[in-house]
């Protein structure tokens, strides 16, 4: 069913699957953005929180798109104790084109928040999320992958929060995805993120990086799919306890914290990037992490890239061809639980 965004009936019992019609900017037509809202089939006692889950915020990141698409129909409203909202392909235009940003307006959805009702396509979709979904949800999950930009050790992610009790609750939620790592990352890197805005509204907002290279990782899909179910169980929306995922228990992943901009090292020159250390490894200051080759010479010159400090290599550049200034490596501190 295709509807105008402001006509959605949020309270209808059971599963409602719609495509929201957002008018294109430069041509006659619409971006049809899928949304599923699932309410309990019949009134339930208690007040379980609303959980909102987003995938495809970047169009070339696929694990969340496929796992959430299945969850839209797999979640049974007869079992649910509260409302679940799923948008598996938030930047629908980018998803359709397999690009990070929407092709229609060139906007990266995860820099567009809180959006603008009079802005271009991506800003209008962001505004819909900011005004219609985030206010009614207590828990917000925005699930990513590395795309072409970055390779991550399989992780969920969250920001440092000044309120320790809130941080602990967010960390507990992030740990339910049973990823080998939980990445605590800097808010200073960029602005306009969906999770930034949700956090500023007092919500529990969790991200994650479940694959990369514009592929579909079966491991990443499993962590997204069961991780969301674990969150719903933990929040009392589904019966049962959180389960292990591919043999990993929730709450056992290593916490790696990189909340200083100096943890994010840009490429000092352009070249072919050869990483030599697996993601997630412990590194010591001075360790060789990779080489950047200047192939305009023969024999080719290369720049050795060394760890600037001790820590865990949580992310590095994804592609072989690397331009100067791109974030090349991210090293964080392991933090005890
Ligand atoms: Zn992303």
Boltz pocket constraint, residues with backbone or C-beta under 6 A from the ligand:
constraints:
  - pocket:
      binder: B
      contacts: [[A, 57], [A, 58], [A, 61], [A, 144], [A, 145], [A, 146], [A, 147]]
      max_distance: 6.0
